[in-house]
Amino acid sequence: EKLALLDGLSSDGMAVVSDEPPILGEMALRLRPDTLVAGLSERAHEEFRPDQPVVDSKGYWRFLWRGESVRLLVPGLHSLRNALLALTVAELLEVPAAEAAHRVSQVEASEMRSEIRHVGNLTLILDCYNANPQSTRAALKLLETIESEGPKIAFLGTMLELGARAEDLHATLLAEARAMDVDVVVATGAFSVVAKKIEDWGLVAVFDPLEAYRALRDRLVGDEVILLKASRGVALEQVIPLFEDDFGADKPDLGKGKA
């Protein structure tokens, strides 16, 4: 779908793509050999990789771009890749590197797009504006990257509009999530369907998100880091008030268990 954009690109136009997923850069270069590939890996053109990239304990990246310091306010490796795409385009438009670096460093997370929200001592990663396999992997990687003394929980909802491969893709992402450094995976919607035959203490499989929260609740102490990831149509943010009611700053310690 993204590659279809190249069909309408004029002969004197320039294409800029990310190094992830790997096939994107490969196919773009076949269609347009002058395509610029930006990113962190060796698949990206060397001049469009960051210098001295470092990620902190909360998942925020900083790096140098043309000698200018960039500190991102949106966490995650996907945020770094987005920044590199923006900086590459800015350079093509002859925006001075210092100004581009400053502007990119001011970008904040939009609501429910890698938004970090604290509810009492809970940390919620709200990434439930949309979801597909690539963005879900990125969100899970962010959860894994964040350092926390408390447990990490992936609360997953259906990835919509995946067509005939939907069941297989949900099964694949569920397996990947369970293999990561995550203490509990909450599988709702289509994820719960593919999880129904799996018996694992670290897996909570309930179709309805609200009921899934109730099944999870007794395991929570209040110091967890919890990712909420699903497609927009799922409205996974409906569980946020439940976290707020149980763990808001004005609430006593109601923790009953440990995830």
Secondary structure as UniProt FT lines:
FT   HELIX           2..8
FT   TURN            11..12
FT   STRAND          16..18
FT   HELIX           22..31
FT   TURN            33..34
FT   STRAND          36..38
FT   TURN            42..43
FT   HELIX           46..48
FT   STRAND          51..55
FT   TURN            57..58
FT   STRAND          61..65
FT   TURN            66..67
FT   STRAND          68..71
FT   HELIX           77..92
FT   TURN            93..94
FT   HELIX           97..104
FT   TURN            105..106
FT   TURN            111..112
FT   STRAND          115..119
FT   TURN            120..121
FT   STRAND          122..127
FT   HELIX           133..145
FT   STRAND          152..156
FT   HELIX           163..165
FT   HELIX           166..179
FT   STRAND          184..187
FT   HELIX           190..194
FT   TURN            195..197
FT   TURN            201..202
FT   STRAND          203..205
FT   HELIX           209..217
FT   TURN            218..219
FT   STRAND          225..229
FT   HELIX           232..234
FT   HELIX           236..239
FT   HELIX           240..247
FT   TURN            249..250
//
